[in-house]
């Protein structure tokens, strides 16, 4: 099974090619012109893929929309070839074997964040609940709970609380196309159908 995975929910994006769950190539980029960057990177890809994996967010309204639109264009109308994951499922999949509690956060707007909890058990069949939380409640939760904070919202949170006070793991601040693709492969192998390619916007 060959998979092309695209992560476009943030300015820090990535593309990955996987074959039978083995990562063949992964490209990372930071850009304000996400559409242009995808056109440039995908121009070098001439392979046929069984699935195109894309993230539904939450995250950048523009980035999510561009990623899903590109995926739809690449499959030429065959939407069964699109497999959708969300940011929190991907982040928590990457820590599923670590025996710790995690809170994933993504900035939404004003003083509001999207967040989700991981308590040590990963469920392939059911996505993690995505909730909204105010900055004040989020800081209080971090101070009370012994959880590790992951996700791109850490950069926004660091504007209000010292980064030294945030228990985190640096390389888990951003979702990755490779992890999205591996998660999608595991779900497909288990016969789990994709959700619809519809965005979870940050607003």
Secondary structure, DSSP 8 states (H G I E B T S, - for coil): -EEEEEE-SSSEEEEEEEETTEEEEEEEEE-S-HHHHHHHHHTT-----SEEEEE-BSS-HHHHHHHHHHHHHHTTT-GGGEEEE-HHHHHHHTTTTS-S-EEEEEEEETTEEEEEEE-S---SSS----EEEEHHHHHHHHHHS--EEESTHHHHHTTTS-GGGS-B-GGGSS--HHHHHHHHHHHHHTT-----S--B---
